[in-house]
Amino acid sequence: MKTNSLTLFAAVLLCAPFTGAQAIESPKLIPPWTPVTVKTDASGVEVGVWGRSHKLTRALPHSIVTAGSEILAAPIRLVGNVSGKPIEWKRGGNFVFRADKSHAIVTGWQAGDDLIVDTTTRIEFDGLMRVDLVVLPQRKMTPKLEQLWLEVPIKRERASLFHYFPGQWGKSKNSGELPEAGLTLPFKPFVWLGREDSGLGWFAESDKGWQPQAADRAIEVVVQGSEVLLRVRLLDSTVRLPITFTFGFQATPVKPWPKDFHEWRIWHVPQLGVGSTLPMPKEWWLCHRAFPDRNALATLDRGAKLGAKTAVFHEDWVPIQNYPMTFPGNEFKRIVSMCHRRGMKVLVYHGYEFSPLAPEWAELHDEILVKNSKGDITPGWYRHPEQRDFKVCYNSIWRNRLADGIEQAQKRYGFDGVYLDGTVEPWACCNERHGCGYRAADGTLRPTYPIFGVRQFMQRLYAMCHSRGGIVNAHQSTCCATPTLAFADSYWDGEQFAGGELSGDPLKNLPLGALRTEFMGRNFGVPCEFLAYERPPQWTFDHALAFSMLHDVRVRPCGIASLEKMSPIWNTMTRFGVGKAEWHPYWETKPLATAQPESVKVSLYARPGVKGKGGRALLVVSTLSADQPATAQVTVDFRRIGVAAKTATDALSREKLSCSNGKLTVPLQPMRMRMVWVE
């Protein structure tokens, strides 16, 4: 048997240990994702992952299917000018370099008379596509590459919403309905375009090598005819070749929607008196009037009676911020056991900071902390025992050290999963000692956003927690970057409005389009809960429920007082069986329910009957007016959902409501919701 040199070289590559970004081994396939599939034919390579497929005919994706249909309006392309004329790509191809159940690597190329583009595309089991793209001069040519844009054409009906990271504290301008005028943005590491059930994200860790004509127009979203065009202006001036760019795509949703997420019933537990805790709790954790007894056993008994199934212990479960060891350890282990005996899983806090109380501080802080372009570290939280904590970068060796520590702590204390504060957010970092930051042509230090480093950390935590039957819950603000968020079971969003921005008229600073984009999760495949920092009487837990419940989103209870409010809502949803129901939101093209006045919106869960019998519906009826009560006149097409609609009852107060011929009358207080059970 003859073996040519190319075959021998490929065999060596497949067998030998390999360093470099594209050669990083993927973790073992993790449920609920399914194995990666690869098909090749004369037209190219098709790589399938759960819920999506990607077709590559040359260097870049030709087709991306998600939510059951094609999302691209045309193939993703590179356009521009070379040596005074438009770039023309005349030929190209690709082949599968490597593939297994967890990922596939496709090598591709395309060429013209002046240029060659070579790509290495790595597609992982959650649908993340990393593209390393090199632009080269053609053989015996010295072309002048004067302009190069990456263009992603998306079908207009599939791109009504947008999201980008980072956003701005106190604002929701980074999420919402896509304006007809489109968007012009400076460099953003993550941009998503889609609709309420699906979309496509683009990402890059930095703008290294980019030369846009104007820094504030590095990225454009152009609405034109039947498509929405995402344009990434890589180059608007001449560069020396070769030049390399790294970016990626991820179609959403990233994983199956969990049918049972309503039953996770996550509750932030008041402090239980562990010796390392703060001397005073955060004021929004405890409501002494509602529950003055701080005895640990009594608190957990009350939480269990109110139906909590997941207990979260915040940062003060450990004396050293974001460090996986507590004192006395046996006491916390006993508390975890007490939760388990009451049917509650336990999540413990980890976050984004590194403390000077950590024994590793002197050795590691200069190497692992986030730094800005001046070389300064970024201060974070202040807490007891006296410490100032600083942002840590998970592109550093602390990623694996902390993951090792959490794994040991999980065995030591017996908790089930983790609650992550800001951990999914790839903070801008310029610390060159661990590979972040880059030097621009003028020598200035510019930040990178360590998406891949944070992603590896999240992958490991997800596999670790799921091996014990636990969950990963991520708390973030303005960041639905799916390359990292994919490895969370759910997320908690809303702290960016902690300054009272939602008081009075919440929809002014958080319009419905932003809610459907960033605060719902169905478009990403990761359920969301809302965080409400109360500012009574202008902004309360009840106000937040008025718009969150319309989006199948709960407001998470912190402490006993808010748990008292959330408990009957949880119980109603369980009794109805929303996990087995069809959900029909207010924005459907042909809604099942409509209401007057216009300030009232209705979403509903439906469980159709058999031959017109036994069906039931659970309506969420909300008025979004902050200052006017409403008597809602609700019309529902019960025939379409197989519900006889003989009675209507407020599911929480048990008050009987008027129901006749598919019409309901529902009185509402300003910015309040009612749950109406119809059968």
N, C-alpha and C positions, 0 to 999 in steps of 0.2 A: 504493500500500500504506500503510495506516494503522499508526502505531506509538504505542501508549499510553505514558504516563509510566513505568509499572512496567516494561514491556519495555525501554525505553531505559535506565532505572536499572540493571537487571540486566545489560545489555550493557556498561555502563560498568564495573560491578563485575568482570565476567569479564575485561575487557581491561586495566584499570588496575593499576599496582602497588599492593600492599595491605600494610599492616602490622597486627600483632596476632597473637595466638597461633593462632587458627584459620586465618589466612591464610598461615602458614609453609608454604613449598613443601616437599612431600615429595621425597626423593631419587628418582632413577629406580628403577623396579622392579628388585629384586635377586634373582637366582636363589638358592635354589630356590623362592621364592615365585611364585605365579601371579597374573595380572592380577585386579584387583578387578572384580567384576561387580555390576550394579545392575538390579533388576527392580521395576517399580511396577504396582500394580493398585488396585482399589477399596478393598482392605483395608489398604494401606500400602506400605512400601518394604522390599525385601529386599536386603541387601548381602552378597555372598559373597566370601570370601577363601580361601586354601588351607586345605582341611580343615574349614572352618566357615562357617556362615551366620547372619545376624542379621536378624530381622524387627522393624520398628518400625511400629506402627499409630498411635501418638500421639507423646508426647514421649519415652518410654522404651522399651527393648527389650521386645518381646512374646514373642520366641522366640530362643533361641541353641542352635544345633546344633553339637556337636563330638564327635569320635570316633564319628561315624555316627549319633548320636541326640540327641534333645532333652535338655538339661541342666536347664532351668528347670522347676519344678513348677507355676508360674503366672507371669504377666507381672511384671516388675519394677515396683514401684509406690511412690508417695508417699502416706503416710497421716498423719493427725494431727487437730488440732482448730483450728477457726477460729470466733471469736466465740461460743464456748461450745458448739459442736456439731461432730460429725465432718465432716471435709472430704469433699465429694462432687464427683467429676469427672463432668460430664455430657456433654461433647463434646470433640473434639480431632481432630487430623490432622497431616499432614506432607507435605513435598515434597523432592525432590532439588535442593539448591542448586548443587552442583558435583560432578562425577565424572570420573575418568580412570583409567588403569591402576593408579595407585599409591594412590589414596584416593578416598573419597566423603564429601561433607558433606551431612547431612540436617537440614533445619530442621523443628522440630516444636512442637506446642502442645497444651495441654489446659486446660479451663476449667470453672468451676462458677459458682454465683451470686455468690460472694465473691472468688474468686481466679482468676488466669491464671498458667500456667506456660509459659514459652517456653524451648526448648532448641536448641542447635546441637551436633550430634553428628558428630564427625569419625572415620571408620573408615579406618585405614591398612592397607596390604597384609599386614602381619603380624598383623592382627586386633585391634590396639589401638583401643579406642573411647574418645575423649575427649568428655565431656559438659559443656558450659557451660549451667547451668540458672539461670533467673531467675524468681523468684516476685514477682508483681505484684498490686496491688489491681484488682478488677474495676471497670469504668467506673461512675463516680458512687458508688463504695462506699468505705468506710473500715474494712475488716475488721481484726480483731485476730487475727493468726496466733499461736496459743499453743503449738502443737506441730507438728513436722514430722519424720517419720522416712522414710528411704529403706529399703525392704525388698526383698531379693533372695531369692525362694524357690527352692531347689534341690532336685531329687529326692534323697531320702535315700540311695538306692543309689549316687548319684553324688557323695556328699560324706562319705566315711568317713575322710578325712585332712584335715589343716589345716596351713597355714604362714603365718607373718606376719613382717614385718621392721619394725624391727630386733629381733633376739633378744638374748641375753645371753652374754657370753664365758664359755666353760667349761661351757655348758649346751646342751641340745637342746630346751628347753621350748617353743620357738617353732615346732616341727614335730612331727607325730606323728599318732596315731589320735585322731579327734575323740571327746572324752568324751561320754557320754550326758547329762551335766549341761550340755553346751555350753561356751561361753567367754564371759567378760566381760573387755573390754580397754579400756585408755585409747586415745587416738588412736594409730593405727598407719598409716603411709602405704601399706602394702601388706598385703592379707589374701587368702589363696587357700584355696579349699575344693575338694576333688576326690577322686579315687581314683588308683590306680597308673598309669592310662593317660591321664587327662584331668582337667580341672577348670575353674574359673572364678576369675579374680583380680579384685579390686576395688582401686582405688588413688586416692589424693589427695595432692597435694603439701603440704597443710596443713589444719588445722582452722579456718582463718580464717572468722569468721562463725558458727561452731558455738556452741550454748549447751546442752550436755547437762546434765541434772539433776545428774549426778555425773561428774567428770572421769575416774574410773576405770571408768566404764560408757559411754564414748562409742560403743563398738562392741560388739555382742552377737551371738553365734551360738547360736541356739535350736533344739534338736532337738525336733520335734513331729510325731507321727504319721508320715505318708509324706513329710515334707519337712524340710529343714534351712534355717532362715531366717537370713540375714545381715541384721542390722538396724543401720543407721547412724543414730544419734540426732543429727540435725542441730540440732534445736531442741526444747527442753523449756520454753521461756519466751517471752514476747511480744517481738517485734522490730518495728522500723519497716520498711516496705516502700517500694521494692523491695529484695530481697536476692539476691545471686548466689553460687552454689556451683559449683566445678569439681571433677569426679571422673571416674573412668573404669572400664572393664572390659576384660578380655582373657581370652578362652577359650583353653585350652591342650589339646593341644600347639600350640606357636606355629609349627612348621615340620616338614617331613618328617624322620623319624628317619634319620640317615645310615647306610647299610648298611656303609660301609667304615670306621667310626670305630675299629674294633679295629686297623686297619692304620696309624693315625697314629703309634702307638708313640712317645709324647712322653717325652723324657728331659731332665732338668736337668743340664747339662754342668758338670763341675768347672771351676774357674778355669784359664784357659789362659795366664796370664802377660802379658796386655795391660797396658801400662804404667800405666793408670789404675785398676787393680783394687785391692781391699783388700789390706793387707799380710798378713792372715791370713784364710783362708776360713771360712765358717760351718762349725761342727764337723760338721754333718750332711750337708754336701756331699761330703766326701772321707772315705774310709776308707783310711788310709795302709797298714794291714796288707794290705788286699786289692789295692791298686794304688798303690805309692809313686811311680811315675814320673809327674811332672806335666808332662812335655813335651807341648806341644799336639798335635803330629802323632800321637804314640803314643796319647794319650787318645782322639782322634777315631777312630783306627784301631780301638781296642778297642771303642768305642761302636758303630761300624758293624758290626763282627764280631758283636756281641751283638744286632744287629737293630734298633737305634734308627733311626727314620726322621724324627723331628722333634727338633731340638736347641734347647733353651731356654738363652739367656744371661741371667743374672739382672742385678740393678741395677748391678753393678759393671762392666758393659760400657761404661759412661760414667762420667766423673769427677764430673759434676754430677747429683745425683739427679733422675730423671724428666725428663731434658733430652736431646733427640735429636741429640747430637753427641759424638763420642769422639776421643781423642788417644792414640796416633797413628792417624789414620783408616785409612791404608793397611794397617796391621797387622790391624785388625779386618776390613777388606774381604777380606784374604787368608784369615782364618779362616773367614769366610762361604763363600768360594770352596772352601776345603778341605772344608767340610761338604757342599757341593753335589756335589763330585766323589765323595764317599762315599755319595751317595744320601740325604742328610739335608736336609730343609728347615730353615730357621732362624727362630726366633721371638726377638725381643728384648724386654726388660723395659720397660714403662712403668707408671706407677702413679697415685698419688693425692696426690703431694706437690710442693712448690715449694721450691727451695733458695736460700739466700742467696748461693750461688756463681753463680747465674744472672745474666747481665748485666742482665736486666730487673727484678731484685729492687727496686731503689730506686724505679723508675718505677711498678711494678704491685702490689707485695705488699699494700698496704693495700686495694686494689680487688678483688683476685682470691682472697684466702685465705678459708678457712672461719673464721667468727667465732661465738662463743657469745653468749648474751644480754647478757653484760657487755662485749662488744666485744673480748674476748681472742681471739687466734689459737690454733690447736690444734697443739701440737708433735707431731712424729712421729718419724721414724727418725733415729738418729745414725750417722754412717759416716765413713770416710776417703775422700778427704782431708777433714780436719776440717770438719764441717758439721752443723748441726741443721736438719732439714727439716720443713715444716709442711703441713698439709692444704690442698689447693687445691680450689676449687669450680668445677666445669665448667658452672655457670650463668653464668660470667663470660667475658670476652673471651679468657681463656687457653684455652678450648675450641678455638677456631679457630686460635689461634697455635700451640698444640701440635700440632694435626692437620696444619697446614701443615708444621711442622717434621718430623713423622714421615714425611710424604709425601716431603719432600726427602731425609730420611735413607734411606728405602727405596731411592730411586734412587742415592744416593751409595754406600751400603754393600752393596746387593744382597740384604738379608734378605727373607724371604717374608711374615712375619706378625708379630703382636705377642702377648706374654704380658702380661696386664694385672693388676696387683696392686691389688685393691680398687677398680678404676676403675668397675665397674658399680654400686657402692654409692652411692646418692644421700644423702650425708652430711647430717645436720641442720645448717643454716647460718642465721645471723642477719645476714649482711653485707648491709646495705641498699644499699651502694654499687653492687652488681651485681644488685639486685632480689630478694635473698633476705630472709627474715624478714618479719614483719608486726607491727603494733602492735595489741594487744588493746584492748578498751574502756577498761581502766584505764591504758592508756599503756605497759604493759610490752611488751618486745620478745620475740617468740616465734619459734621456728624454722620454716623451711620445708624440705622435702626436694626438691631440684631434679631430679625425675624426668625432666622434659622436656628439660632442659639436658644431662643425662648421656645420655639417649636419643639426642639429635642427634649427640653426640660418637661414640657407639657405632655409629650408622648409617653415619657417614662412614668410620670405621675399617674396618667390615665391608666396605663397597664397595671401599675402597682395597686391602685385603689380598686380597680375592677376585679383583680384577682382575689380580693377579700369581700367582694359584694358591695363595695362602697361606691361613692360618686365623687366627682370633681366639680365643685361649684366655684365659678369665677366672678369676683366683684371687679367691675371696671367702669370707666366713664369715658364716653366718646369713642370707644375702641371696639369695633366688631370686626377686627382683622381676622378673617377665618383661618389663615395658616396656623395661628396659635389657638384661636377660640374653638377650632374643630375638636380639640382634645379636652373640652369641658362638657359635662353633662347638662349644665344650665349656667346662666349668668344672671347677675344682679346689677341693674343699671339705674342711675339717677342721682348719684351724689354730686354731679356737676351743678345741681340746682339746690345745693345745701344753703345757699345764701339768701333764700327767700324769693328767688326769681319766679316761682310758681304761685306766689300769694296773690289773691285777688282774681286775676284772670289767667289761669295756667296755660290756656291754649295760645296766648300771645307769645310766650317764649318756648312753648312746646306744642306746635301745631300737629294736627292729626297725621299729616304726611310723615313727620319725623317719628311719631309714635309707631306707625306701621313699618317704618324702615328699621330704626335702631332698637326699639323697645318691645318688640314682639317675638322675634326669633325664628318664626316659621320660614322666612326667606333664607335664613342661614342654616336651618336644621338644628338649632340649639335653643331650647325653651328659655324664656326670660321671665324674671320677676322684677317688680318695680320697687325702688327705694324711696320712701317718703320721709323727708325731714320735716316734721310738723312745725308750722308757725301759726298756731291757733289764734284767733278764729278764722284767719284768712286762708289757711292751708292746713288741712288735716288728713288723717288716714282715710276718712270717708270721702273727701274730695278726690283723692288719688284713685280710689276704687271706681269712681264714676267713669273715668276714661280707661283705666287699665283693664277692667273686666270686659269692656266692649271688645278688647283685643285678645281675649282668652289669656290674660296676664293677671296674676295675683300680686297684691302688695305684700311684701314679706313682713311678718311680725317680728319685732324686736322687743323682748321683755313680755310681761304678762298682760299689760293693758291692751296692746294691739293684738295679742293672741286671742284675747276675749272677743275681739271684733272679727277676727279671721276664722275662728273655729266654726261658727254656724255656716259660713260660706263653704268651707271645706266639706262639712258634713252634708250640705245640700248637694254639692257636686258628686260626692260619693254615692249618696242615696239615689240620685238620678242616673248615675252611670255614664258620666261624660266621656270616659275613656272608650266607650263603645258607641258613642253618639256621632252623628254628622254635625260638623260645625259650619254655620252659615253666617259670615260676618256682614256688617252693614254695607261694605263697599262692593259686594258682588254685583256683576253686571245686571242680573235679574234677581234682585233680592227677594227673599221669602217674606221679609217684613219691612214695612215702611211706617213712618210716623209723622205726625204733626203735633206741635210746630216744628220748624226746621232745626231748632236747637236740640231736638231729641233724636237719638240714634238707637237702633236696635240690632243686636246680634243674638243668635240663638243656637242652642244645641237641640238636635232632633233625633228621636228614636222612633222610627216609623213602626206602625202597628202591622198586624197581619190581617188582610182583607178589611182594613178600616177599623180594626179593633185593637185595643191595647197600646196604641201609640201615645207618646207624650213629647212635650217640648218644654225646654227651659230657656226663657227669654231673659236677656240682660237689657233692661230699658233704662237709658241714662239721659238726663238733660245736661248739656254742656254749657248752659248759661250760668255764669257765676253769681248773678244777682237777681234772677227772676225765677219764681216757681213755675211749674208747668203742669197742665193736665193733658197728658199725652193721649192722643187718639192713635192707637196702633192697629194696623191692618196686616193680617198674616194669612198667607195662602196655605192653610192647614191641609187642604186636600192634597197638595203636592207632596206633603211629608207624611201623609197617612195618620193624621191625628183628628179624632172626633171633635175636640175642642168644646166639651160640654161645660167644663169648669176652669176657672183661673184663680190661682191663689198666690199671694205674696209668699214665696218659699221661706222667708226669714221670719216675718211677723205672723204668718198664717192668716192674714186678712183676706177675705173673699173680694175679688175684683170683678167688675162687669165684663162679661164675655158673651157676645152674640153675633152669629153670622160672620165669624172670622175677625171681629172687631173688639178691641179691648180698650178700656179706659183706665189709665194708670196715673194717679196724682204723684207729682215729684217735687221735692224741695230743690232749691238751687244747687247745681253741681252735685247731684246725688244719683245713685243707681238703685234700682229694685230688681230682684230676681223673681220672675213670674213663672210659676209652674202651671202648665196647661195640659189637660188630659180629657 
